[in-house]
Amino acid sequence: MQSDLWAQYAMMLKSRLFEEMVAKLWQAGLISGEMHLGTGEEAVIAGVVSQLREGDALALDHRATAASLMRGIDPVLLLREMLGFPDGLCSGMGGHMHLYSKEHLLASSGIVGASGPTAVGFALAAQTLRPGAIAVSFFGDGAMNQGMLLEAMNLASAWRLPVVFVCKNDGWAITTQSENVTGGNLMDRAHGFGLPTVEVDGTDVSAVGEVAHAAIERARSGQGSTFLHARCVHFEGHFLGFQLIRMVRDPLREMSKNSLPLTRSFLRPGGAALHKRIAGLKLILAATLSTQRDPRWDPAFDPIRRTRTNLESDMVRLQALENQVEQEVNKTLAIALGEVPA
């Protein structure tokens, strides 16, 4: 298992460095539109993807970068796609959310909850074309309130399809705390469809790998689907540039942009009553304070740091691996930007 941990750490580190590189390109204006990073999810993705074999399929959500890299998609094609070039993975038309690779049986979508029906389709095809193959569906906790995902779980259970449903729960549905808009318990909800359910620490790649292996083997043997519930964090919030996080990281700069408009609104004649305006300001302050207390600020929740700690007994090997991965990511950037030949 220790040898697997080295491979999983390499997968996780490559994903983290790649996404940090993407963030810099986005901040420089070279990538347009919103950017949804998966920094913080690496242990969930690596723990599952490392258990897959050829012929297995991946149905991904709008945070598809990590799984795409770990599944073996050419990082240059992936980055060229994000940059909008016609020689990108999907001819520059998919961006980072709508990715597809027939070779890897991989598809992602920006439609929340769409990975459920996609995985069911993959699983139906596998039963006929690739017996023993399975499909994995990755999604967030917010998607558990989408009807098509729940319908997919119902169908997968009723037809005993080889699907592993993986919920990456960071406690947020876009910019709303999930507990405020979700009734009941997600594990109970999945269990209500007759699915076996397993909860796992999503920052522990070894623990994720263990439960994923059991769920995948169960699906391969024809015993049906499983629901994995993994708690994790998103270090950048729902999207890169999430304002509440910017306010916490650089309060003097960010609050100065908002304080004057808020003051003008508060003192403006007419409009809402004073007590309602005060209540609105309290909500803004509470949201900011809640972000400051968010676990994403605690290094203990970083799956990269946690995994690295378990490998520090062999620092020579660890540093060599990290140097190699960093060089690979830097080379990817240079090729994608046309600075060096492929």
N, C-alpha and C positions, 0 to 999 in steps of 0.2 A: 504493500500500500504506500510505503514511503516513496518508492520510485514513481508511482502515479502522482504523488504530490508535487514532485519536481515538474512533471509535464503540465499539471494543472496550473502551477504557479506561472510557468512560461506563458500559457494561454492567457491567464488573467493579466499578467504584466503587459503583454503585447496589446491587449485590448485597452488597458488604462492609458498607456503611452500614445496609442493611436488616437483615442478619443481626446486626450489633452492636446494633441496636435490639431485635430479637427476644430477644437474650441478656439485655438489661436487663429486658424484660418477664417473661422466664422467672425470672430471679433475684428479681424482685419478687413472684413467685407468681401472676402473671396467666395464665401458660401452664402447663398441667399435663403430667405425664409426662416422659419423657426428651426431650432436645433434641439432635439431630444437626446441627451446623452444617457448612457447606462452606467456611468461611474458609480460604483457602490453595489451593483448587481453581479459583479464578476464571478463571485463564488457560486451563485445560483446557476449561472449560465455554464460555467466550466464544469461544475459538478454533474450536470445533466449531459452536456454535449460530449464530455469525455467518455461516457458510457455507450455512445452510439456506434453503429457500424455502417458499412456501405449498404445503401438501400433504404435506410431510415430517413424519415422526412421531418422537416422543421417548419412549423407555422409560427411566424413571429409577429410581434406588435410593432409599434412605431419606434421602439428602441431596438433596432435590429442589428446594429453595428457589431456588438460583441459576439453574438451568436454566429453571424456571418463570417467573421474572422476566424473564430474557433472551429468552424465547420470546414474551413479550408478555402474559402473564396479568396481570389487574388486581391491583396490589399490595394494594389495600384488601381485595379478596375473599380474597386469600392470607392477609393478616394476620388478618382476621376469622375465617377458618377455624382458624388456630392458636389464636386466643383462645376457640374453641369456640362461636361464635355461629351460630345457624341460618341466617343470611344469608351465611355464608362460602362459599367456592368449592364445597365438598362438604357443605353444610348443617351444618357444624361437626362432622361425623362422622369425617373423615379425619385431622385433625391436620396435622402437617407431613410425615408419612411416606407417607400414602395419599391422594395427590392425583390428580384426574382432570379433564380438560377435553376434551370431545368437539370443541369448536370448534378447539382447538389440536392435536388428535391427540396428546395428552400423558397419560401414565399413570405413576404411581410406586407403589412397594410397599416395605414394610418387610421383606419376605421376601428374604433374601440370595440373590442370583443370579436373582431373578424377572425382572429386566429383559431377560435373554436370550430366554426364550420369548415375552415380550411383544413384543419387537422383531421376532422371527420372524413372529409373527401380524400385526403391522403391515405387514411386508414382503410377506407373502402377499396381504394385501388390496390393497396398492399395485399389485402386478403385474396385478391384474384391474381395479381401480377407478381407479387413478391412475398409469398407465404413466409412468415417469420419476421418480416419487417414491421416496424412500428412508426408511429407519428407522435411528435411532441408539440404541444401548444403552450406558448409562453404568453402571459398577459399580466396586467396589474390588478390590484384589488378593486379599482374603479370599474373595470370591465365586468366584474361579478354582478353588476347591476344592469347589464345589457342582456336583453332577451335572447339574442341569437347565441350567445355563449351558453346560457342555461339550456337552451334547446339542443345545442350540440352535446352537452353533457348527458342530457336525457337520452338522446339517440345513441350515443356511444355506450351507455349503460344497457339500454334495451337490446342492442344488437351485439353486445360484447366485442366492441371494436378495440383494436390495439392502439389506444391513445393514452398518453400520459399528459394530464393537464397540470401545468405548473403556474401557480399564482405567486407573483413577486409582490409581496405586500409591503409597501413603504409607509402605509398609513395615510396617504394622500390621494385624492381623486382630482387631478389637475391642481387647482389651488384651494381645494376644500378638503378639510380633514374627513377621511372616510367615515369615521364613527358618527359624524353628523348627518350623513346621507344614506347610511346602510343599516337596514334592519336585521337583527339576528346575528348569527355567527356564520362565517364563511364555511367553516368545516362542516357545520350542521347542514348548511344549504347543499353542499356537494353530497353529503351522506344521504340526504333526502332523495337523491336520484339513484341510490343504491351503489354509489362509488365508494370503494375503500379510500380512506383519507389518512394522510400522514402530515404531521407538522414538523418542520425542521428549521434550525437556525441558518438563515440564509447568508450569514457571514462566515460560516464554517464549510469550506469546500469539501472536506473529507466527509462530513456528516451528510451534506447534500448528495455527494457521490454514492454513498452507501444506500440511502433511501431511493435514489433514482435508479440504481442498479436493480434493486428488488422490484420496483414498479415496472421497469422495462422488461425484465425477464418474465414477470407475470403476464405482461401484454404479449410477449413473443410466444408464450406457451398456450395462448388462446383463452386465458382467464379473464380478459377484459381490461377495462380502463382503471386508472388510479388518479386521485387528486392529491397533488403535493402543494402544501401551503408553506412558503418560505418567507420569513420576515427579513427585510433588508432596508437600506436607505438609498436615497438619491442625493448625491452631494450637491447637485446643481438644481434641485427642485424639479418641477415638471419639465421645464425647458431652460435652456441656457439663457442667462440674463434675467432670471426670475427676480422681480423687483424687490421683494422682501429680503431675499438673500443678499442682493446688492446693498441694501440699506444696512444690514448687519455687518457686512464686510467693510464698507466704507461709509459710515454714517454721516460724516461731515459733508462729503461730496453729494451723497444721494439725498439726504434730508434737506439740504439747501434748495434742491430742485422742487421739493414738495411743500416745504414749510410756507412759502409765500402764497401759492395757490390755495392751500388749506386755510391760511389766515384770512385771505380775501373772501373765501366762500363762507367762513364762519361769521365774518362781520358784515356780510352783504345784507342790505335791507330786504325784507320780504323773504319768501321761501318758508322753510320748515321752522317750527318753533325752536326756541333756544335749547330746551331739554333734548330735542331730537338731534340737534347739531352736536351737543355734548356727547350724546350716546354714539354718534357716528365716529367722533374723534376717539372715543374709548375703544371702539372696535378696531380702528387702525392701530392704536397703541398696543392693544392686546395681541393682534396678529404679529406685530413686530417682535414683541417680547416672546411670543410662542415660538417664533423662528429662532430666536437666540437660544432657547432651551431645547431646540430640536436635537435629537441624538446624532444627526449627521455631522455635528461639530465635534463629537467625541472620537478621537483616533481609535478607540477600542472597537468601533463599529466598522472600521475600514477593513474589508476582506483581504486586501493586498498586504497590509501591514500584519494582519493576523497570520496569514499563511507564511509570510517571510520569516516571522519569528520562529516558526517550526523548522525552518531550514538553516538557521544561522549557525548550527553546529559545524557546518562545512562551508566556511566563508569563502574559501578559494573557489569552490564550484559555484557558489551563489553569485559572487561578483562576476565570474566569467559568463554565467547565464544572463545576468542583467545587462552586461556590456553587449553581448550578442543581440539580445532583443532590442536594445536601444539603437544599435547600428542598423538592424533590419528596418525599424520604423523610420529612421532618418533617411535610409535609402529609398524607402517607399515614397516619402515626401519629395525627394529630389527627382525621382523618375516621374511622379505624377505632375510636377510643375515643369517638367521638361528641362531640368537643370543638368541631368546626366542621361545618357541613353539607357533604354531598358535592357 
